Amino acid sequence: TVTHPTSNIGIKIQDSIEEKNKKQALKQLAQQQGLLFFYRGKSKLDTRQIPILQAFCKAYGFQMIGVSVDGVLDKNLPESRLDAGESEAMHVHYFPAILLVNPKTRQVTPVAFGLTTQDVIQEHLWAIYQNFQGGFHA
């Protein structure tokens, strides 16, 4: 009960500590890596992901580059670009797609495919962070 609380208050405190640590870790990750977002501008499903991802990026400080794979740029991502073969080179075949990119090493790690929520993105990035903890520190 000392290291793993069993009381309701103890569990709430432990969960709060873990959530704070998770947020700090993802903010640190955002300082070193960014997100690539592959989408189809004609797809309502794909464009629904944009505000969700933008809010996530704002909360954690991630830089995001949007890439339209169907030639239609979404007005909510005016800085996005057209796919020039990146999706094929990265073997991205399902959309929308969120990938974590290290600009220094050019390492790309898939985060999520299909419409997803902020909490799922957070959990996937947390899992990636935990698996490669040593590689994300300066």
N, C-alpha and C positions, 0 to 999 in steps of 0.2 A: 504493500500500500504506500510505501515511501516513494518508490520510483515510478509506479503505475497506480495512480489514485483510483479508488473504487467508489468513493462517495460522489454524490452529484456535484457538489461544489468543487471538489478536487478535480473531477473530470472537466468541468467547465474552465477552471483555471488552466489545466494542462492543454486543453484545446485552444484556449486563447494564446498561450505561449507558442504553441506549434504554428498557429495561423500567423502570428507576428513574425516568427522565424522564416516562414514560407514567403511572406511578402517581401521581407528584406532580401532574401536570396534571389527572388525573381527581379527585384529592382537592381541588384548587382549584376545579374545576368543581362539585363537590358542595357547596361552601360557598355557591355562588351560585344553583344550580339544584337541582331535585328530580325525582323520577320518579313518573309516574302509571302504575299497573298496572291495566289493564282485564282482568277475568277472569270466567269462568262458574263459579259455585260448585258446580254439578252436574257439571262436567267434570273427570275425573281428570287429563287432560292439563294443563288450566289450573292445577289445584291443585298439581301436581308442580312447577310453575314457582315457587311461593311460597318454599320453602326456598332454592332456588338464588338467587332475587332478594334475599331477606333477607340471605343470606351476602355477596352482592356489596355491598349497601348498607352492611352493617357494616364491610366491608373498606375501603371508600372514603369512608364518611361521608355517603352520600346519604340524604335523607329520602324516604320513599315513601308515597304514598297509594294504597290499593287501592280499586277501584271494581268492584262486582259488577254485571254486565249482565243477569243472569238472576234477580235477587232473592234469591239464596242467598249469605249471607255465610260465608266460610270461617273456621273456628274459629282457624286459625293467623294470621289477619289481623283480630283483633277490632276494630281501629280503622278498618277499611274501611267504605265507605259504599255505598249503592245508587245505581245510575246514574239520574240525573235529566235525561237528555238530553245529557250531556257527550259520550258516545261518538258519537252522531249528529252533534252540532255539530262534532266534531273529525274526522269522516269515518272513524271507526275501525269496520271491519267484520269484521276477523279477530282471533281471540283464541287464547291470551292476547296482550295487546299491551302493550309498554313504550314510554312516551313521555317525553322530556326536557322539562321545563317550567321556564321562567324566571318566577318569581312577580312580578317587577317589571314586565317587559315583556309578560307573558302569551304569549310566544312558545312554541310547541309544536313539537318536532321528533321524528318517529318514530325509535325506536331498534331495536326488534325486534318481529316478529310470529311467533306459534307458540312451541312449547317450545324453549328455547335454553339454552346453557351460559354460565357466567360469562365464559369467555374470549371468546365471541362478543359478549356484551354489552360487554365491555371494548374489543374492537376496533371495534365500531360507535360507541361513545362517543368513542374516540380519533379516529376518522375525522371525527366531527362537530366535535370540539374543533379539529382541524387546519384544517378548512374555515372555521371561524368564530373563529379564534384571537383576533382583536382584540376581538370582541364579548363575550368571557367574562371579561375582566380588569376589576377594579374601577376 
